[in-house]
Amino acid sequence: MKITIETLVNTSVEKIWEAWTKPEHVMQWNHASDDWHCPKATNDFRVGGKFSYTMASRDGKMSFDFEGIYTVVVLHKKISYRLGDERVVDVFFEKTRDIVKVVETFDAENIHSVEQQKNGWQAILNNFKMYSEKI
């Protein structure tokens, strides 16, 4: 099953692309709630390149690495990657005037409900929007 989330970001596609791909930016927005953060991020941003984002609770009790390998990179338009569990994620950047629509579609996993997954990924995308509009 595929899940789709989206947001509209009021900034340039160039700034969005940088915020999405540069580790120093990813660490600022890649968390679903204020009690989590992203203390480490690495990114070899190219087809065949690997990324790894550590997501950790601020109290230090839990953490995990969100990792994948890029399968498609189309400048300012599309990024696709395969996660370690073989799920596929596609991210589309659609520029219309001064707004960029970001649409993310991903394969659901079998541990959490579809609603939990959608809400968690949407919360991270909302953080991305807020951060991207500030830089």
Secondary structure, DSSP 4 states (H G I P E B T S, - for coil): -EEEEEEEESS-HHHHHHHHH-HHHHHHH--SSTTEEEEEEEE--STT-EEEEEEEETTSS-EEEEEEEEEEEETTTEEEEEETTS-EEEEEEEEETTEEEEEEEEE--SSS-HHHHHHHHHHHHHHHHHHHHH-
